[in-house]
Every structure is written in structure tokens, then in C-alpha cells.
């Protein structure tokens, strides 16, 4: 049921007018073959968040595993996540 609610929220919930409230630093990971959240949107989203004052590190994973790449191929993003966390 939670996936149904999340899927519904994707189309109806827009927080772009509240990005200036973000106080957290973000490590944002997307995969180039993800059909749900393609990496092609990553730089634009990261830039929009930065323009609002958020600190964002974007990392694109290249994989044929699509949406599941971050789960099944952690070696493609964990080193970058460790470096991000070390800088906090």
C-alpha cells in the first residue's frame, strides 16, 4: 500500500516552492537506466536545489540494472557516499 501512496504523491505533491527550507546536505544517486527516476533529471534537480541554497552532491550510476542498481551494485556508489559522509 505504501508504494501506491508514494506513486500517487509523485504526481500530486510539489515541494519546489519550499526548497529554500532545506537545511540538510544531500547525496543524490540516480542510475542511467532507471525508468522511474532517470539520471537525466539528476543534474537539473540538483541545480534547482542548489539555487534554493541546498548543498547537493549528485552521483550517476551507470548500470543495466535500472531502478535496482543501487541495491544490487553498491560498489558503484558506496565509495562516493563514504567520501560524502566523511565530509560532514
Secondary structure, 3 states (H helix, E strand, C coil): CHHHHHHHHHHHCCCHHHHHHCCCEEEEEEECCCCCCCHHHHHHHHHHHHHCCCEEEEEEECCCCHHHHHHHCHHHCHHHHHHHHHCC
